[in-house]
Amino acid sequence: MSLFKVFDISGSAMSAQSVRLNTTASNLANADSVSSSIDETYRARKPVFAADLDQALSDRQESVGVKIMGIVETDKPLQKEFNPDHPMADAEGFIYKPNVNVVEEMTDMLSASRNYQTNVQVADAAKQMLQQTLRLGKG
């Protein structure tokens, strides 16, 4: 495998983790939002990743990057709370809160951040190896 391919692979991983961080930030920003109906309530979002196997199989490569398939809303139930004094309460006195688990989102944020940092280190190591190879050619 060429060292240049390492940049493509770690770049796809950094892009995927960036999407993961953005969805986590969106979930955390909306964790305390309130709605007066189920249809208008924010639902937690998660990115869906897959190995880019089509490219790997067609090119017969041993390395595979990450492909972002999309972002989906989770199926966890929304929180329904009886609070007739709330200004957003429906006719029956209920408010609806998102299905965002803040602890889970913080864990995802830390994991995505560490994965991103690891891929930066991989790209940096590949860069250093290429620089050393160029120095060998000078001598």
Secondary structure per residue as TSV (DSSP state, phi and psi in degrees):
chain	resnum	aa	ss	phi	psi
A	1	M	-	360.0	135.4
A	2	S	-	-71.5	145.0
A	3	L	H	-64.3	-25.3
A	4	F	H	-66.2	-30.3
A	5	K	H	-66.1	-28.8
A	6	V	H	-59.1	-38.5
A	7	F	H	-65.4	-37.7
A	8	D	H	-64.9	-44.0
A	9	I	H	-68.8	-49.2
A	10	S	H	-67.7	-30.9
A	11	G	H	-65.0	-41.7
A	12	S	H	-66.1	-35.6
A	13	A	H	-68.2	-40.8
A	14	M	H	-65.4	-38.6
A	15	S	H	-63.1	-43.3
A	16	A	H	-63.2	-42.9
A	17	Q	H	-69.8	-29.2
A	18	S	H	-65.8	-42.1
A	19	V	H	-62.3	-42.0
A	20	R	H	-61.8	-42.6
A	21	L	H	-65.1	-38.7
A	22	N	H	-65.7	-41.8
A	23	T	H	-68.1	-37.0
A	24	T	H	-64.4	-42.7
A	25	A	H	-61.8	-40.6
A	26	S	H	-63.3	-43.3
A	27	N	H	-62.7	-45.0
A	28	L	H	-66.6	-37.3
A	29	A	H	-64.8	-30.2
A	30	N	T	-102.5	5.8
A	31	A	T	-59.7	-32.7
A	32	D	T	-104.1	11.0
A	33	S	-	-71.7	156.1
A	34	V	-	-130.7	147.4
A	35	S	B	-138.1	162.5
A	36	S	S	-100.2	0.1
A	37	S	S	-146.5	154.8
A	38	I	T	-62.9	-39.1
A	39	D	T	-66.0	-27.5
A	40	E	T	-95.6	-2.6
A	41	T	S	-79.1	136.7
A	42	Y	-	-64.0	138.3
A	43	R	-	-117.3	137.9
A	44	A	-	-57.5	143.4
A	45	R	E	-116.3	146.6
A	46	K	E	-135.3	137.3
A	47	P	E	-78.0	151.2
A	48	V	E	-115.6	122.0
A	49	F	E	-112.2	154.9
A	50	A	E	-148.7	153.9
A	51	A	E	-69.5	141.6
A	52	D	-	-81.3	67.1
A	53	L	H	-69.5	-32.3
A	54	D	H	-57.5	-45.7
A	55	Q	H	-66.4	-41.5
A	56	A	H	-65.0	-41.5
A	57	L	H	-71.3	-36.9
A	58	S	H	-73.0	-33.2
A	59	D	H	-93.7	-4.3
A	60	R	T	54.8	47.4
A	61	Q	-	-103.4	149.8
A	62	E	S	-85.1	-10.4
A	63	S	-	-112.7	144.7
A	64	V	-	-133.4	131.9
A	65	G	-	-85.4	-176.2
A	66	V	E	-104.2	138.1
A	67	K	E	-115.8	133.5
A	68	I	E	-90.3	111.2
A	69	M	E	-80.0	-29.2
A	70	G	E	155.4	-174.4
A	71	I	E	-125.5	129.7
A	72	V	E	-120.4	154.9
A	73	E	E	-86.7	140.7
A	74	T	-	-74.8	156.6
A	75	D	-	-93.2	2.4
A	76	K	-	-58.8	145.3
A	77	P	-	-67.9	147.3
A	78	L	-	-75.6	160.9
A	79	Q	E	-91.9	122.7
A	80	K	E	-108.5	124.1
A	81	E	E	-128.0	132.8
A	82	F	E	-81.7	114.4
A	83	N	-	-152.6	75.9
A	84	P	T	-63.8	-18.5
A	85	D	T	-85.1	-10.5
A	86	H	S	-72.0	137.4
A	87	P	T	-63.4	-19.2
A	88	M	T	-98.9	7.1
A	89	A	-	-64.3	143.8
A	90	D	-	-78.7	-173.7
A	91	A	T	-61.9	-26.8
A	92	E	T	-92.2	-0.2
A	93	G	S	91.7	12.9
A	94	F	E	-101.4	146.3
A	95	I	E	-118.3	157.7
A	96	Y	E	-122.5	133.9
A	97	K	E	-117.8	154.6
A	98	P	-	-63.2	161.9
A	99	N	-	-92.6	37.2
A	100	V	-	-89.7	124.8
A	101	N	-	-98.8	109.1
A	102	V	H	-62.6	-38.8
A	103	V	H	-64.7	-43.2
A	104	E	H	-63.6	-39.9
A	105	E	H	-66.9	-39.3
A	106	M	H	-65.0	-38.7
A	107	T	H	-64.4	-43.4
A	108	D	H	-61.3	-39.7
A	109	M	H	-63.0	-45.8
A	110	L	H	-63.5	-42.8
A	111	S	H	-63.6	-45.3
A	112	A	H	-63.9	-41.8
A	113	S	H	-62.7	-43.7
A	114	R	H	-68.0	-40.0
A	115	N	H	-62.2	-40.9
A	116	Y	H	-61.4	-48.2
A	117	Q	H	-60.6	-40.2
A	118	T	H	-62.4	-42.4
A	119	N	H	-70.3	-30.4
A	120	V	H	-63.3	-42.2
A	121	Q	H	-65.3	-37.9
A	122	V	H	-62.3	-46.7
A	123	A	H	-63.1	-39.4
A	124	D	H	-65.7	-41.2
A	125	A	H	-62.9	-41.2
A	126	A	H	-64.4	-40.2
A	127	K	H	-61.7	-44.6
A	128	Q	H	-63.2	-39.1
A	129	M	H	-64.9	-41.1
A	130	L	H	-64.5	-39.8
A	131	Q	H	-63.9	-40.8
A	132	Q	H	-65.1	-37.0
A	133	T	H	-64.2	-41.2
A	134	L	H	-64.6	-37.1
A	135	R	H	-66.2	-34.3
A	136	L	H	-64.8	-36.6
A	137	G	H	-69.6	-23.1
A	138	K	H	-74.2	-31.9
A	139	G	-	-74.6	360.0
